[in-house]
Amino acid sequence: MYPALEVRGLVNRFGEQVVHDGLDMEVQPDEVFGIVGSSGSGKSVLLRTILGLQRPQAGTVRIDGSDITRLSEAQLRPIKARYGVAFQQGALYSALTLLQNVQLPMIEHLDLPAAALDELALLKIRLVGLPAEAARKYPAELSGGMVKRAAIARALALDPTLLFLDEPTSGLDPVSAAAFDDLVLYLQQHLKLTIVMITHDLDSIFRTCNRVGVIVDKRMESDTLERIVDHPNPWIQAYFHGERARARTGAARGT
Amino acid sequence: MGVEVRRSAQGVTLELSGEWGARELTDLEAQLAAVDVHAARELRIATAGVTRLDLSGAWVLREFVRRARAAGAAVSFQGELPDQLRLIDETLKDAPATPAPDAAAEASGALSAIGRYAVAFGRDLVLGLAFLGRATSVALASAGGRARLRPISIARHVYDTGITAMPIVALIAFLISVIIAYMSAQQLRGLGADIYVVDLVAIGVLRELGVLLTSIIVAGRSGSSFAAELGSMELNQEVDALTATAVNPYEVLVLPRLLGLAVALPLLTIIADLVGLTGGALLCRYLLDMPLTQYVSRVNYAISPSTFWVGLLKAPVFAVLIGMAGCFHGMRVRGSARELGRQVTQAVVQAIFLVILADALFAVLFMKMDL
């Protein structure tokens, strides 16, 4: 069985600036994998590379075993149908209602009758905890928390096995963020999803992630949550043992 | 793959197998529709053979079970109820399955459309007046020294709307004057009135076409860019940020644009006039074999001192109209990218309309004044 996602020897360079230099990363099926790193460490570039939005200078990115850096647009199409992405700001299509937003990937990829299209899209919307009334609204009419949920509903449109979340809890109040973490866990368990999420939110990491990859010095250090907190790298130490993290780290170790 | 039906003494057993996913949905729906639910009293469903069941697959199955139950069959699952089915049940257990119908879709008669249009028009009018009032009060405040004029910002807009528009304005003015000269030469030659070609070009370009065409080009270039710029600033909450820092957006965003354009458009008009006369001269020289000196003296004869100023006087007025339309619609963008596109379109259409309307009013006015 292939890993759900495997990145090997990734190099990303913009002119003189090297963002990734031999970055390795591996995500196993049914895992919730958290990507952590300081601002500007290249988390977003990594995600863009994995999504095929940008080709790396070197290295491979394998999703379910196929190297997406070498595939043409046409070959990428079925692979892109296997993962869903919830972007940080939602990236909902502002000209479409929420229902149409969820239906768009279905219309593009599947050949479904109109009734099934409506009901399935609505099911996805209800699944992420949004009321049915929200389906007719335009993205501009949704609150920040609803947009985040709506983005997941759209990401789930094609029933993917792999889900990418870019800072899912940023901009949410702690209560909404906790509810959002619960939603991620709920979906992961019931839909048997593999989830890769970029996050800064320590609470989120400790609540949802099995394994964590930290981008330090243009590479990634990844390990289980229990072990990564003891990694000797100073940035990782500062991240997990700083003022804001202390209470949490203790809890994770069961002390 | 799909559905296999087995009939036995106890009833009907459906053996499901293969992939049950979104991709196979249409096929699965057809297979399930072929199963005769009315014939069976007791229906058992075995899901052991299913290699993958996703939400879409589970939904199809659930719909089938609902149909079968409605037809009076007792449906049971062999072994565990699939997790995905339970998830759907849980999700849909409270609240209706279909969204409330669109309020907008209900009232779609012609009468209500007229009503909505009238209300929207009235609201636009009020908002337009409010914008005009704010812009005017800021302009008066800065004239009275109570608000700052921003020369650097104004200069930037003179550059953006004026200097960079020079090539296209010059080219269009040249082509238009050539067209007028050519068309009129063809007609007037038959009457032996070649010389009036010069009158037509000189008066036409200086009084009307120079300023009008320049304004239309500028409305397309700068009216749209004002609307798009302010609109995306509005979307990005930059306008709110200015207001929150007690900086009047009309003072820093709208006024410099209006003033910049009011400086740039007359200058562009002068260029258009010059190039237009040059184009006419070239055509007269090569098509009508009219010596350059004769052209110049005829131009001098044809125009009165006011001809040039009558044209130029209109430029700042047109500039303010274009700037107002652009800024007004830019500031009205709310919420979405589609709205941005709509307002930019509106800005350009309205700017061109206002320019032509004002030109017509000027024409009547100047006629009454015998200019």
Interface residues (C-beta under 8 A of the other chain):
Chain A: A81 S94 A95 L99 M106 H109 L110 D111 L112 P113 A116 D118 E119 L120 L122 L123 K124 R126 L127 P131 A132 E133 A135 R136 Y138 P139 A140 E141 L156 L158 D159 H190 L191
Chain B: G21 A22 R23 L25 T26 E29 D54 L55 S56 G57 W59 V60 E63 D83 Q84 L87 I88 T91 L92 A95 P96 A97 T98 P99 A100 D102 R334 G335 S336 A337 R338 E339
